[in-house]
Amino acid sequence: MIKILLVDDEERLLHNLAFFFEDEGYDVFVAASGEEALEILRKEDISACVVDMRLPGIDGNEVIRTAVDEGILQKFIIHTGSTDYRLPADLLKKGMGGKHIFLKPISEMNILAEAVEALIKGTL
């Protein structure tokens, strides 16, 4: 079973995402902070991560930086409520782009699921 990690500090949203992705057949791990996300990434063989940007402690950008730099995960989808979010230059250099960013609230969860699937397959 493919393992994915969902990272968001909004409990209701996190659980809704988790239920949706479980129904899609994924083995879902959840984290409410960047530190918790990195702890999971260091222990589990995660295929992709959907991460919010505004988190308690370290933010989503730092989660991505750390995971990529440590070689524990390269595949991220950003799921943010910040309409003015722009990828920092160092994340652009790590292969991230606009196609990796999804704004909350997402009305069609299937769009997010398709992006996660494409990311895992290497076609995003």
Secondary structure, DSSP 8 states (H G I E B T S, - for coil): --EEEEE-S-HHHHHHHHHHHHHTT-EEEEESSHHHHHHHHHHS--SEEEE-S--SSS-HHHHHHHHHHHTS---EEEEES-TT----HHHHHTT--GGGEEESS-S-HHHHHHHHHHHHHT--
